[in-house]
């Protein structure tokens, strides 16, 4: 595991950040579109720095995670060309929070779901805890966290557009993204929206 720190922001990067912010606003405006009106973009996930990916990525699907009817976050699944999601291809899961949530709660919920889904033993999940603590700091409303997955098992996390944590571990990648994308997820309606195959329940 390697942890990456923020890089100095150049003037040109500031312009790019503004453009990405505008793209994010446009993307969220379509977050509640029907499954037949999925968002397709030729840009990058707005919360990722320009250097993180090549161009030509788009949104496969989007949905809202709710708790007792209250929105917790908006999730978007990105692939190259907005092609249907395949675990063996590069993809990014973008989460934009609607409220403040402490890091401890985010990490505990992730590990609990990995356990429920039967991924790895307790010792292995505890080994992953420090990575998740760096990947998921406490968030405020409007904060965005992105997990970028590569076919070789490498996962890089970004918070507010800056890289925070990286791990090359295919078992971790399967366990983490299964929280949203496994058929056994607690939120099948959200999964269907992310995959562009149906509406939220």
SULVEN-V240661 format. One line per field, one symbol per residue. psi: psi as a letter, one per 20 degrees, with the letter a starting at -180 (. if undefined). burial: # if it has 16 or more other C-alpha atoms within 10 Angstrom, else .. A space follows every 50 residues. Layout:
psi = ???
burial = ???
This chain:
psi = pppprqqqorghhhghggghgghgghghhjhjqrhilqppqjarphiqqh ihrrakqrpgrqrppqolippgrpqppqrpjkqqpphjqqrpoppoqirp pqghgggghghghgghikprrggghhhighghhhhmrpqrpiqpppoopq hjipppqppkipphqqpnohggggggihhhiqhjqimhggggghikjarq .
burial = ................#..#..##..##..#####..####.######## ......#########......##############....#########.. #.#..##..##.##..#.#.....#..#..#########...######## ..################.#.###########..#.############## .
